[in-house]
Amino acid sequence: MVQAERAKVIIVGTGFSGLGMAIQLKNAGITDFVILEKADDVGGTWRDNTYPGCACDIQSHMYSFSYEPNPNWTRAFSGQQEIWDYLRGVADKYRLRDHTRFGAEMASARWDSDDQEWTVTGVDGQQYIGRYLVSGVGALHIPNVPDVPGIENFGGAVFHSAQWDHDVELAGKNVIVVGTGASAIQFVPQIAPDVRQLTLFQRTAPWVMPKPDHHVPGFAKTLFRRIPAIQRLLRTLLYVFLESRAIGFNGHPALMRAAERIAKWHLNRAIKDPELRAKLTPDYTMGCKRVLQANDYYPALARENVDVVTDGIAEVRPHSIVDSAGVEHPADVVIYGTGFHVTDAFDYLEVIGTDGADLSKLWRTEGMTTHKGITVAGFPNLFFLLGPNTGLGHMSVVFMIESQARYVIDAIKLAERHDAAAIDVRPEVQQEFQGDIQRKLAKGIWTTGGCTSWYLDARGVNRTIWPGFTWRYWLTTRKVKPAEYQLIGRAADAREESAA
C-alpha cells in the first residue's frame, strides 16, 4: 500500500463548501491542507448536474463568494456551466488544485484517540492522516432513486437527472418523467418540445413562482468591473430582499398566503384547462416544501404532447408504464427527477469517533444532531459545512458556508492557542442548541404547512433548515465560545508520538 499522506487539515469535497474552506484556510495562513475529491475536476453539484436547463434559483451575485465577486455573470440567475466555470476559476486563482487529490473518494474516517488525529481511507485504500477533518460533501450529491416495482422489466433507458445520460436521444421518443422537484421543473420545459410524448408522474404539486431572470446587459458588467462598489451595493440589496423572505417561513403564514396569490396567478395565466389546473394546484401552505421558480414550466405542461399523471405507478412493462388507475403510458425512456438523499446522506459513510462511536448509527437512532450544524460531541476536530439545520429556503447557502468556514478556523486557532491536540463540543451544549432550534422549527412553515418533504427525517423532524434569519447565524458563528468546548491533550505530545 502507498504510504499515508499527512496534512494538518483534510477537506472532503470541492464544491462551494470545500473550496470556500480551503480559501479561508489560505487567507488565515494555514497552507498545510489536502482536499479529497472523488471526481476528476472541482465543482461538486455544479459539476455533476448537467441536465438540460440546470440553473440556480438564487441570484448570481448572491450565489458566489463575497470575497470573489464575478462582474461578468451573464444572467441574473446563472446556469450550471457558468457556475461551474466560476468555481474552476476560483480554484485556479488560489491554486487549490495543488492541494487536491482527484479520484480520491472517501470510504471511511476514524478518530485515533491516542494520536489525536483522523485517518481517512479512500475507496482505493489510500490513507490520509490529519489533525482536523472538514466535511464539505454537501447534501445534494447522492441521487434519490425511487424503488419502482418492476423497473427491471423496462426495455429502454433509465437514469436520474443528476446522472443525465447525454448519449440517449430523446427526440421523437415517449418519455416518462417521475417527480416534480427543482430539477424536473428545469429540464421538462427543455425536452418537451423535442419528445413525441412526455408523461409526468406527479405525487405532490409544487408551488411555482415567476422567476425574475434576465440577461445582464453589457453596460452593467462594465460598470461592475470598473466600480466594484456598485456590485457590492447590488449584493447588499439582494441580501436584504432575500433575507426578508425568512419572515414568512418562520411563523407568519399571512405573508405566505400573499405569495400564494402570486403563484396562483402565475398558474392560472398559463394553464387554461381547469382539470390540469386542479392537478397543479398545491393543497398545502407555500414554503412547506421547497418553493420553485420557473417561467416556462407551466407552458410546457400545457403542450398537447405533455400529460400530467397524479396516479401512482402500478406496473412497469418493457415498453410502457401502467398507473394505479389502470392507464397504460407508452415509454421509451424513464427519467427520475426525484432529488437527493438529504437527511440520510451520512448513512453512506463510515465515520468513527471517540470510543468507537459510529456517526451514521448515532444519527439513525437519535437523529442528525450537531452544535450549530458544524461540530458533533464525541467526534473531536471534525467539522461540517452545510451540516444539519443550516440549509436555507430563502437565501444563498454560500453565505452560511462562509460563516461556517470562519468558525472552523477560529476553532482551530483556539486549540492552537492552548496547545491542545483536539477540540470537542460539550454534549450538554449540543443538546441545548438542538432543543432551541427544534422549538423554533416547530413554529415554522415546514412543520405546520401540512406536507411531507425532504426537509424532514423519517421521524418527521426537520434536520435540514435553519429557522430564521441568516444574520443571526452569522452572529452566533462569529467567534467560538471556549466554554462550549473541551480542549483535549497537548498538541506537542501528539506530534512527538506521531513522529515516533
Secondary structure, 3 states (H helix, E strand, C coil): CCCCEEEEEEEECCCHHHHHHHHHHHHCCCCCEEEEECCCCCCCHHHHCCCCCCECCCCCCCCCCCCCCCCCCCECCCEHHHHHHHHHHHHHHCCHHHHEEECCCEEEEEEECCCCEEEEEECCCCEEEEEEEEECCCCCCCECCCCCCCHHHCCCEEEEHHHCCCCCCCCCCEEEEECCCCCHHHHHHHHCCCCCEEEEECCCCCCEECCCCCECCHHHHHHHHHCHHHHHHHHHHHHHHHHHCHHHHCCCHHHHHHHHHHHHHHHHHHCCCHHHHHHCCCCCCCCCCCCEECCCHHHHHCCCCEEEECCCEEEEECCEEEECCCCEEECCEEEECCCECCCCHHHHCEEECHHHCEHHHHHHHHCCCCECCCECCCCCCEEECCCCCCECCCCCHHHHHHHHHHHHHHHHHHHHHCCEEEEEECHHHHHHHHHHHHHHHCCCHHHHCCCCCCCECCCCCECCECCCCHHHHHHHCCCCCHHHEEEEEEHHHHHHHHHC
